[in-house]
Structures are given as structure tokens and as C-alpha cells.
Amino acid sequence: MDKITSDVRRQQWLDIIQACNASGLTKKAWCEQNGINIKSFYYWQRQLRHETYDVQSAALSPEPEVTFAEIAVPSSPKNIVDQTMTDSATSFCPDAVIRTGTLTIEVSNHASREVLSLIRSVMKYAT
């Protein structure tokens, strides 16, 4: 079926469905009075709803772009455990550990609101 035929058929069924909804009758009664196959009616109603939903959801909520940013740990006496240590990861003691799927996030009580907000937004996309 070519695009023009498909568009004409969709418009015809859209008109039929709108007329039925405006009639005040049940769908079954309206279809019987107008010689419309009830199964065809429900099929096209479902098709048009899916198409409308797909178009609206694509327009309203495009896929968000996921980005990652390196977060610098601020230098403070509380964060510097041993100046002679070369690996700061070995000196870090998290106050909270969040695990979901393969993602693990360790957080200190001294994390700023911005860091916690960023972690929250990243967690939305974790699987």
C-alpha cells in the first residue's frame, strides 16, 4: 500500500471514530447502525491511538543526552588523610555506598549538594 492510500485510509477511519465518539451511542450500537465491522473499528482505533501516542511522546520528551563529568574532590584537612600516600583512593572511607546493577557509587558525608544532585541524575540512567 502506498503512502497516499495509507493516509487516505487513516483519515477515513479518523473521521469514523470521531463521528462515533460524538454520537453519544455505544461503539457497538453506532457501528451496527452505520454498517461498520466492530473488529475493524477497534483495530483502527488502536492503531490511531498508538500513532498519536508515538508522535506526542517523541515531541514532548526527546531522549535525554547522558553526559558524564569528572568531579574534583576538594582539598581540605578532613579529606587529606596522609600526604605521603600516592593513591588517594586507598585512603577514602565512604559514608554511603550505592549499588545498582554494575554501578557502585561511594559517597562521603562531606559531598556537596551539587555532587549529590549530579549523582541523583546519573542514577536515573543506571541499569
C-alpha positions, -999 to +999 in steps of 0.1 A: +000+000+000+015+034-010+017+064+014-012+083-002-036+053+001-025+048+037-030+084+046-065+084+030-075+053+048-062+067+081-082+099+076-113+079+068-110+059+100-102+090+120-135+106+107-154+074+115-140+072+150-147+109+157-183+105+144-189+075+167-175+093+197-196+124+191-228+103+186-235+096+222-241+059+213-221+030+224-194+020+199-212-013+192-246+004+186-231+031+164-211+005+143-242-016+138-263+014+127-236+025+103-226-009+089-191-008+104-174-040+114-168-036+152-135-055+150-122-032+122-134-002+143-114-013+174-084-022+152-082+013+137-089+030+169-060+011+185-037+019+155-045+056+156-041+058+193-006+042+191+004+066+163-008+096+182+009+085+213+042+078+195+041+113+178+032+131+211+058+113+232+085+119+207+077+156+206+073+160+244+102+140+257+131+136+234+158+111+246+179+130+271+216+131+263+236+114+290+269+131+298+295+124+325+317+149+342+348+144+363+343+156+398+373+171+416+375+162+453+381+195+472+413+196+493+405+200+529+422+188+561+394+162+565+400+148+530+438+146+533+445+116+554+481+111+546+502+135+525+527+107+518+501+084+502+502+085+464+469+067+459+440+088+474+415+060+465+431+037+492+426+064+519+389+071+511+364+057+535+328+062+522+300+071+544+274+056+520+277+031+492+250+029+465+249-002+442+226-008+413+234-034+386+271-030+378+273+006+391+288+014+425+289+049+439+307+057+472+297+090+488+312+109+517+292+129+542+311+159+530+298+157+495+283+190+483+247+194+472+259+198+436+277+164+437+247+147+453+224+163+426+248+150+399+248+115+414+210+115+416+207+125+379+232+098+369+213+072+389+182+078+368+200+062+338+218+034+357+207-001+348 
